Amino acid sequence: MAVLAIDTETTGVNWHDDAFMISIATEEKTSVLDKREWSDHDWWTIMGEVWSELDSADKIIMHNAKFDIQKLCRLGMPLDVFEGKFEDTQAIAHLLDEHQSTGLKFLAQKYLDETTDEDSVLKAWRRENKMKKEDGYEPIPGHILGPYAAKDAEFTLRLYELLMPHLPEELHELYETEKALTMALLGVEARGMQVDRDYVNNKRKEYGDRIYKLKSRIGEIAGEEFNPQSHQQVLTALKERGLVVSSTSKESLAGLDDELAQLILELRETNKIKATYFDALAEEARDGILHPNFRQHGTRTGRMSSGAAQA
Protein backbone atom coordinates (compact mmCIF):
# COMPACT_ATOMS: atom_id res chain seq x y z
CA MET A 1 0.00 0.00 0.00
CA ALA A 2 1.38 3.41 -1.03
CA VAL A 3 1.15 5.80 1.93
CA LEU A 4 2.57 9.31 2.13
CA ALA A 5 2.31 12.30 4.44
CA ILE A 6 2.27 15.83 3.06
CA ASP A 7 2.62 19.20 4.73
CA THR A 8 2.70 22.78 3.45
CA GLU A 9 4.50 25.93 4.53
CA THR A 10 2.54 29.01 3.53
CA THR A 11 2.81 32.77 3.20
CA GLY A 12 0.10 33.08 5.84
CA VAL A 13 -2.89 31.27 7.28
CA ASN A 14 -5.73 33.07 5.50
CA TRP A 15 -7.68 31.89 2.46
CA HIS A 16 -5.71 33.84 -0.13
CA ASP A 17 -2.29 32.90 1.25
CA ASP A 18 -0.41 30.30 -0.75
CA ALA A 19 1.96 27.43 -0.10
CA PHE A 20 5.58 28.08 -1.06
CA MET A 21 7.05 24.87 0.34
CA ILE A 22 5.78 21.30 0.31
CA SER A 23 7.25 18.42 2.29
CA ILE A 24 6.41 14.79 1.54
CA ALA A 25 7.31 11.80 3.71
CA THR A 26 7.06 8.13 2.89
CA GLU A 27 8.49 5.10 4.65
CA GLU A 28 11.52 5.32 2.36
CA LYS A 29 12.35 9.03 2.21
CA THR A 30 11.39 12.61 2.95
CA SER A 31 11.60 15.36 0.35
CA VAL A 32 11.11 19.12 0.44
CA LEU A 33 10.01 21.18 -2.56
CA ASP A 34 10.64 24.93 -2.34
CA LYS A 35 8.78 27.05 -4.89
CA ARG A 36 11.24 29.90 -4.39
CA GLU A 37 14.02 27.83 -5.95
CA TRP A 38 12.25 27.20 -9.26
CA SER A 39 11.01 29.16 -12.23
CA ASP A 40 7.23 29.27 -12.64
CA HIS A 41 7.42 26.86 -15.58
CA ASP A 42 9.52 24.31 -13.69
CA TRP A 43 7.39 24.65 -10.58
CA TRP A 44 4.22 23.75 -12.45
CA THR A 45 6.02 20.74 -13.89
CA ILE A 46 6.92 19.70 -10.34
CA MET A 47 3.32 20.22 -9.24
CA GLY A 48 2.24 17.86 -11.98
CA GLU A 49 4.56 15.24 -10.51
CA VAL A 50 3.19 15.83 -7.02
CA TRP A 51 -0.35 15.50 -8.37
CA SER A 52 0.59 12.18 -9.94
CA GLU A 53 2.14 11.00 -6.67
CA LEU A 54 -0.94 11.96 -4.69
CA ASP A 55 -3.23 10.38 -7.25
CA SER A 56 -1.40 7.06 -7.08
CA ALA A 57 -1.20 6.99 -3.27
CA ASP A 58 -3.58 4.75 -1.35
CA LYS A 59 -3.51 7.02 1.69
CA ILE A 60 -2.59 10.71 2.05
CA ILE A 61 -1.80 11.64 5.65
CA MET A 62 -2.05 15.25 6.84
CA HIS A 63 -2.23 17.12 10.13
CA ASN A 64 -5.16 19.56 10.01
CA ALA A 65 -6.07 18.22 6.59
CA LYS A 66 -8.53 20.99 5.71
CA PHE A 67 -5.78 23.60 5.78
CA ASP A 68 -3.32 21.63 3.64
CA ILE A 69 -5.95 20.47 1.15
CA GLN A 70 -7.08 24.06 0.62
CA LYS A 71 -3.51 25.21 0.02
CA LEU A 72 -2.74 22.31 -2.30
CA CYS A 73 -5.91 23.00 -4.29
CA ARG A 74 -4.73 26.59 -4.71
CA LEU A 75 -1.62 25.09 -6.29
CA GLY A 76 -3.77 23.31 -8.84
CA MET A 77 -4.50 19.96 -7.18
CA PRO A 78 -8.07 18.83 -7.86
CA LEU A 79 -10.13 18.26 -4.73
CA ASP A 80 -11.14 14.77 -5.77
CA VAL A 81 -7.51 13.61 -5.44
CA PHE A 82 -8.08 13.60 -1.67
CA GLU A 83 -11.60 12.21 -1.51
CA GLY A 84 -11.85 8.83 0.13
CA LYS A 85 -8.16 8.46 0.95
CA PHE A 86 -6.96 11.30 3.13
CA GLU A 87 -6.31 10.80 6.84
CA ASP A 88 -6.03 13.51 9.50
CA THR A 89 -3.80 13.01 12.54
CA GLN A 90 -5.23 16.12 14.18
CA ALA A 91 -8.74 14.62 14.03
CA ILE A 92 -7.48 11.29 15.38
CA ALA A 93 -5.65 12.97 18.28
CA HIS A 94 -8.74 15.02 19.14
CA LEU A 95 -10.95 11.92 19.17
CA LEU A 96 -8.46 10.10 21.40
CA ASP A 97 -8.31 12.94 23.93
CA GLU A 98 -10.35 16.09 23.45
CA HIS A 99 -8.58 17.76 26.40
CA GLN A 100 -5.09 17.71 24.89
CA SER A 101 -3.51 20.15 22.48
CA THR A 102 -3.75 19.04 18.87
CA GLY A 103 -0.61 20.92 17.81
CA LEU A 104 1.76 18.78 15.76
CA LYS A 105 4.86 19.63 17.82
CA PHE A 106 3.04 18.89 21.08
CA LEU A 107 1.82 15.52 19.81
CA ALA A 108 5.26 14.60 18.43
CA GLN A 109 6.78 15.23 21.84
CA LYS A 110 4.02 13.40 23.71
CA TYR A 111 3.70 10.32 21.53
CA LEU A 112 6.99 10.11 19.61
CA ASP A 113 9.26 11.63 22.25
CA GLU A 114 10.58 13.89 19.49
CA THR A 115 11.49 17.56 19.75
CA THR A 116 13.22 20.03 17.46
CA ASP A 117 15.15 23.24 18.03
CA GLU A 118 13.01 24.97 15.40
CA ASP A 119 11.76 27.77 17.64
CA SER A 120 15.22 28.79 18.83
CA VAL A 121 16.83 28.51 15.38
CA LEU A 122 14.12 30.53 13.63
CA LYS A 123 14.09 33.07 16.45
CA ALA A 124 17.86 33.53 16.09
CA TRP A 125 17.56 33.97 12.32
CA ARG A 126 14.79 36.55 12.71
CA ARG A 127 16.77 38.44 15.31
CA GLU A 128 19.88 38.44 13.11
CA ASN A 129 17.87 39.62 10.10
CA LYS A 130 15.78 42.15 12.04
CA MET A 131 12.50 40.39 11.30
CA LYS A 132 9.52 39.53 13.47
CA LYS A 133 7.50 36.36 13.80
CA GLU A 134 4.58 38.24 12.25
CA ASP A 135 6.61 38.44 9.00
CA GLY A 136 5.88 34.74 8.53
CA TYR A 137 7.96 31.87 7.19
CA GLU A 138 8.39 32.93 3.57
CA PRO A 139 11.43 35.19 4.14
CA ILE A 140 13.32 32.34 5.86
CA PRO A 141 15.80 30.62 3.50
CA GLY A 142 15.07 27.07 2.45
CA HIS A 143 18.27 25.64 3.96
CA ILE A 144 17.05 26.82 7.38
CA LEU A 145 13.32 26.19 7.10
CA GLY A 146 13.45 23.05 4.94
CA PRO A 147 14.70 20.59 7.58
CA TYR A 148 11.87 21.55 9.93
CA ALA A 149 9.29 21.30 7.15
CA ALA A 150 10.60 17.80 6.44
CA LYS A 151 10.27 16.91 10.11
CA ASP A 152 6.61 18.03 10.09
CA ALA A 153 5.80 15.57 7.31
CA GLU A 154 7.79 12.83 9.03
CA PHE A 155 6.06 13.47 12.38
CA THR A 156 2.67 13.36 10.65
CA LEU A 157 3.36 9.99 9.07
CA ARG A 158 4.71 8.47 12.28
CA LEU A 159 1.84 9.84 14.35
CA TYR A 160 -0.67 8.25 12.02
CA GLU A 161 1.08 4.90 12.23
CA LEU A 162 1.12 5.13 16.02
CA LEU A 163 -2.27 6.67 16.79
CA MET A 164 -4.62 5.11 14.25
CA PRO A 165 -4.32 1.57 15.70
CA HIS A 166 -5.28 3.00 19.10
CA LEU A 167 -8.47 4.67 17.86
CA PRO A 168 -11.28 2.60 19.42
CA GLU A 169 -13.46 0.73 16.97
CA GLU A 170 -16.56 2.55 18.22
CA LEU A 171 -14.97 5.88 17.14
CA HIS A 172 -14.16 4.84 13.58
CA GLU A 173 -17.58 5.85 12.27
CA LEU A 174 -17.26 9.23 13.96
CA TYR A 175 -13.80 9.66 12.47
CA GLU A 176 -15.21 8.98 9.00
CA THR A 177 -17.93 11.55 9.69
CA GLU A 178 -15.25 14.08 10.68
CA LYS A 179 -13.46 13.49 7.37
CA ALA A 180 -16.69 13.87 5.42
CA LEU A 181 -17.31 17.11 7.31
CA THR A 182 -13.83 18.30 6.30
CA MET A 183 -14.72 17.95 2.64
CA ALA A 184 -18.06 19.69 3.16
CA LEU A 185 -16.42 22.59 5.01
CA LEU A 186 -13.89 23.02 2.22
CA GLY A 187 -16.82 23.65 -0.11
CA VAL A 188 -18.52 26.05 2.31
CA GLU A 189 -15.32 28.03 2.83
CA ALA A 190 -14.57 28.18 -0.88
CA ARG A 191 -18.05 29.47 -1.66
CA GLY A 192 -17.89 31.94 1.21
CA MET A 193 -20.11 34.97 1.70
CA GLN A 194 -20.34 37.92 -0.64
CA VAL A 195 -19.25 41.26 0.79
CA ASP A 196 -20.48 44.67 -0.35
CA ARG A 197 -17.04 46.19 -0.89
CA ASP A 198 -18.41 49.66 -1.69
CA TYR A 199 -20.17 49.70 1.68
CA VAL A 200 -17.04 48.46 3.46
CA ASN A 201 -14.80 51.05 1.79
CA ASN A 202 -17.25 53.84 2.56
CA LYS A 203 -17.34 52.77 6.20
CA ARG A 204 -13.54 52.65 6.34
CA LYS A 205 -13.44 56.24 5.09
CA GLU A 206 -16.18 57.31 7.49
CA TYR A 207 -14.40 55.84 10.49
CA GLY A 208 -11.04 57.10 9.27
CA ASP A 209 -12.43 60.65 9.13
CA ARG A 210 -13.89 60.24 12.60
CA ILE A 211 -10.53 59.04 13.97
CA TYR A 212 -8.78 62.04 12.40
CA LYS A 213 -11.23 64.47 14.02
CA LEU A 214 -10.97 62.77 17.40
CA LYS A 215 -7.19 62.89 17.32
CA SER A 216 -7.28 66.57 16.32
CA ARG A 217 -9.54 67.48 19.22
CA ILE A 218 -7.45 65.40 21.65
CA GLY A 219 -4.36 67.22 20.37
CA GLU A 220 -6.02 70.60 21.01
CA ILE A 221 -6.72 69.61 24.61
CA ALA A 222 -3.58 67.66 25.57
CA GLY A 223 -1.00 68.89 23.06
CA GLU A 224 0.13 67.64 19.66
CA GLU A 225 2.80 65.36 21.19
CA PHE A 226 0.26 63.57 23.37
CA ASN A 227 -0.16 59.86 22.63
CA PRO A 228 -3.67 58.71 23.65
CA GLN A 229 -2.51 55.08 23.52
CA SER A 230 0.18 55.66 26.16
CA HIS A 231 -0.99 54.55 29.59
CA GLN A 232 1.47 56.84 31.37
CA GLN A 233 0.76 59.89 29.21
CA VAL A 234 -2.99 59.52 29.75
CA LEU A 235 -2.52 59.30 33.53
CA THR A 236 -0.26 62.38 33.47
CA ALA A 237 -2.66 64.40 31.31
CA LEU A 238 -5.62 63.56 33.52
CA LYS A 239 -3.64 64.44 36.64
CA GLU A 240 -2.87 67.85 35.15
CA ARG A 241 -6.63 68.27 34.72
CA GLY A 242 -7.17 67.49 38.41
CA LEU A 243 -8.21 63.87 37.89
CA VAL A 244 -6.17 61.21 39.68
CA VAL A 245 -6.86 57.62 38.60
CA SER A 246 -4.74 54.48 38.85
CA SER A 247 -5.95 52.88 35.65
CA THR A 248 -6.77 53.88 32.09
CA SER A 249 -9.21 51.01 31.63
CA LYS A 250 -12.59 51.57 30.03
CA GLU A 251 -14.28 51.29 33.41
CA SER A 252 -12.00 53.91 35.00
CA LEU A 253 -12.29 56.46 32.19
CA ALA A 254 -16.03 55.97 31.71
CA GLY A 255 -16.62 57.16 35.26
CA LEU A 256 -14.89 60.51 34.68
CA ASP A 257 -16.87 63.61 33.80
CA ASP A 258 -14.10 64.93 31.56
CA GLU A 259 -13.94 65.65 27.84
CA LEU A 260 -10.44 64.25 27.34
CA ALA A 261 -11.30 60.96 29.04
CA GLN A 262 -14.46 60.57 26.96
CA LEU A 263 -12.62 61.42 23.74
CA ILE A 264 -9.97 58.80 24.48
CA LEU A 265 -12.69 56.18 25.02
CA GLU A 266 -14.43 57.17 21.80
CA LEU A 267 -11.13 57.01 19.89
CA ARG A 268 -10.42 53.51 21.22
CA GLU A 269 -13.87 52.26 20.24
CA THR A 270 -13.71 53.87 16.79
CA ASN A 271 -10.26 52.43 16.14
CA LYS A 272 -11.46 48.99 17.24
CA ILE A 273 -14.51 49.01 14.96
CA LYS A 274 -12.50 50.20 11.95
CA ALA A 275 -9.64 47.74 12.41
CA THR A 276 -11.60 44.71 13.62
CA TYR A 277 -14.45 44.87 11.15
CA PHE A 278 -14.02 47.12 8.15
CA ASP A 279 -10.24 46.94 7.65
CA ALA A 280 -10.35 43.19 8.27
CA LEU A 281 -13.21 42.69 5.81
CA ALA A 282 -11.38 44.71 3.14
CA GLU A 283 -8.28 42.58 3.63
CA GLU A 284 -9.99 39.19 3.80
CA ALA A 285 -12.55 39.69 1.03
CA ARG A 286 -10.00 40.48 -1.67
CA ASP A 287 -12.15 38.81 -4.31
CA GLY A 288 -15.38 40.24 -2.94
CA ILE A 289 -16.00 37.02 -1.01
CA LEU A 290 -15.36 36.46 2.69
CA HIS A 291 -13.93 32.95 3.03
CA PRO A 292 -14.47 31.79 6.63
CA ASN A 293 -12.28 29.31 8.45
CA PHE A 294 -14.04 26.77 10.62
CA ARG A 295 -11.90 25.15 13.31
CA GLN A 296 -13.08 21.59 13.27
CA HIS A 297 -11.01 20.01 16.04
CA GLY A 298 -10.39 22.85 18.45
CA THR A 299 -12.94 22.61 21.25
CA ARG A 300 -13.43 20.12 24.05
CA THR A 301 -17.21 20.08 23.61
CA GLY A 302 -17.02 18.97 19.99
CA ARG A 303 -18.58 22.13 18.60
CA MET A 304 -16.80 24.06 15.88
CA SER A 305 -15.36 27.53 16.22
CA SER A 306 -14.24 29.97 13.58
CA GLY A 307 -11.34 32.35 13.24
CA ALA A 308 -7.78 32.46 12.00
CA ALA A 309 -6.62 29.17 10.51
CA GLN A 310 -4.01 27.06 12.24
CA ALA A 311 -1.38 25.69 9.92
N, C-alpha and C positions, 0 to 999 in steps of 0.2 A: 504494500500500500504506500503510495506517494504522499507524504505529509510534509508540509512546510509551515513555518511561522513567518509572518511579515509585519513590519513596523515602519511607520513613517516619521520623519522629522519635518516640521512645517514652519512656514514663515509666521504663523500665529495660530490661534485656536478658533477663530471665527469662520463662518461659512466660506467667505471669499478668499481665505488664506490657503496657500497651496503647499504641497509637499515638495521639498527640494532634495530630500535624501530618503532612500528606501533601503532597509536592511532585511535580508532573507536568511533564515536559518533552516537547515535540514539536519538529519542525523549525521550526514557526511561533512558538511561545511557551512560556513556563514559568509555571506558576501554583503558588501555595502555599495550602493550605487548613488553617486553624488551628481545631481543635475548640473551643478556649478562647474563641473570639470569637462562638460561636453557641449558641443555645438547643438543648436536646436534640432538639426537634422539627425545627428547621431543619437541624441536623447530619445527622439521618437522611435528610432530603430530599436533602441534598448527597451523602451516601453512595450514594443511589440513582442520582444522576447519574454518580458515579464508576464505579459498577458498570456502567452502560450504556456508558460510554466504554471501559472495559476489555473489555467483551463485544464491542464492535464493532471493537476494534483487531485488526490482523493479527499484530502482535508486541508483547509487553510485556517491556521490558528492565528488569532489576534488577541490583543488585550485592549478592551474597550473597542470592540469591532466596529461599532457604528461610526466612530471618528475616523478610523483608518479606511473603511470602505468608502466613506464620503470623499476623502482626500484622494484615494486611488481612482475613483470614478472621475474626479476632476482632471486626472491625468489621462483620461481616455479609456479606462477599464469599464466594460459594460457591467451593469449591476448583476446580470444573471450569472456572471462568472462565480459569484459568491453564494448564490442561492442553493440551499440544500447541502452545502459542504463546509461552511465556515463554522468555527468554534470560537468561543469567547472565554478566556481565562478569567476575566473580570466578573462575568456573570456566574461562572462556576464558584469562584471564591466567595461571592456575595451569597449564593445559595448555601454554601457550606457554613458560613458564619456571617450573619448580617451585621454583627457588631464590630467587625474588624475593618480596618482600612482596606480599600481595594486597589491602592496604589501599587504599581508593578514593583518598585524598589522595595517597598515594605514586604510584599509577599515573597520576593526573592530571598530576602533576609530571613523571614520567618520559616519558609518551607524548604528553601534550598541551601540555607546558611551561606548565602552569597552576598557580598557587598562590593561596591566600587568606590573609587575616590573621585567620582565624576563631579560632585558638588565643589570640592576643594580645587580641583584642576580648572574647571570652568570659571570659578570665582577668581582664581589667580590670573587667568587669561583676561577676563573682563577688567580686572583692576589694572593690569599692565597696559591694556589698550584703551583705558578710560571709557569703558562701556558699562552699561547697567543691565541687570537681569531683564528689565522691561524691553531691552533692545532685541530680545529673542535669541534664537539659535543660529539664524541664517548667517550672521557675520562671522561666526566661529569657523575657522579653517577645518577642512575635512580630516586632516591628519590628527586633529585634536578631538573633534566630535565623533568621527567615524567609529573608533573602537567602542565607545559607549552606546552608539546606535546598534552596533552589532551585538553587544551584550543584551540589549533590550529584546531583540529577536530571539536570541538564545534562551534568555530567561523565560520568555513566553512559551517556547516549545517545551522546555523542561517542566514548567509549571503545569502545562496541560497533561503531560505524561504522568506527572505525580498526582495531580488533583482529580482528574476525571475518574480514575478507578475508585476514588473514595466518595464520589457523589452517590448518595443512597438511591437505590432503584426507584423509590417512591417520588424522588425529585426529578427524574429524567423527563417526565412529561412536562413539568413546569419549566425545565431548562429549554425544552423544544419550543414551548410557548414564548419564552423570553427571546429566543432567536427569531421567531416569527414576528414578534413585536419590533425587534430591531429593524427588520426589513420594512415593516409598515411605517415606522417612525422616519426612516430615511426618505420615504415618499412624502410624508407630511412636511418634513423640514425642507425638502427640495421645492415643494409647491409653495410653502410659506404663506405670508399674508401681504396683500398689496398695501403700500403706503402712499398717501397723498403727499408727494414730495413738495409741491407748491405750498401746501399748508405748513409743512414742517419748516421749510426755508423761511416763510413769512414769520412763523413763531420764533425762529432763531433770531431774526432781525429785530422783532419786537422786544424780545428779552434782552438782546444785546444792547439796544437803545436804552432800555430801562436800567441795565447795569451801569452804563456810561453816566446816566443822570444821577444815579445813586452815589457813585464814586465821586462825581463832581461836587455834590452837596456835602458829602462827608469830608472832602478836601477843604471846602469852605469853612467848615466848623472846626476840624482838627488839624488842618495844615496839609499842604500838598505832599509832604513826605510821610504822612501817616499811613500805616499799613493796617487796614481793618481786619486782616487775617492773623495779625500778630497778637497773641495772647497778652504779652507784656505791654505792648503799646496801647492796647485797648484799656487795660487796667490803669495805666498811667494817665491816659486821656480822660477817663471817667473820674479819676481822683482829682485832676485839675478842675473838673466841673463840680467838685464837692460830693462825688458819689464814690464811696469806698465799698468795693465788693471783692470777694476772694476768688470768684470764678467768672469766666466769660461764657458759660453755658447758656443755652437757650432759656432755661428756667430762670437763671440769674438776671439776664438782660431783660427778659419779658416783664419782670416785676419792677423795672425802673421807669419812672415818668420822666423820660429824657429823650430828646430828639436823636442825639447821636446813637444811643443804645438801640432805639427802634430802627434807625436807618441801617445799622450793622446787621440786625436780625433780618430785615427785608432784603439786604444785599445777599446774605447767606442763602436765604430761601430762593431768591431769583437765580443765583448762580447754580444752585442744586437742580432746579427745574430745567434750566437751559442745558446743563451738562448731562444730567442723568437721562433726560427724555429726548429733547429735540436734537442736541448734538449727537447723541448715541444713535438715534433713529437715522439721521443723515449719514452717519458712518456705516451702519450695518446694512441699511437698505440701498446699497449702491446701485442695484439694478431695479430699484423701485419695489423690491420685494423684501420683507423682513423674514429671514430664515431663522426660525427658533432653534434652540438646542435643548432637547429633553434629556435630562440625566436619568438614565434607566436603572442604574444600580447604586444609587448614592444614599438612599435613606434606609433606616432600620425597619420602618413600618412597611416597606414594599411599595409605597407610593412613588411616583416620579416627581422630580423637581425640574426646574428649567433655569438656565443661566449660561454663563461662559462654559465652553466645552473644556473637557479635561483630556489632554493628549495621552 
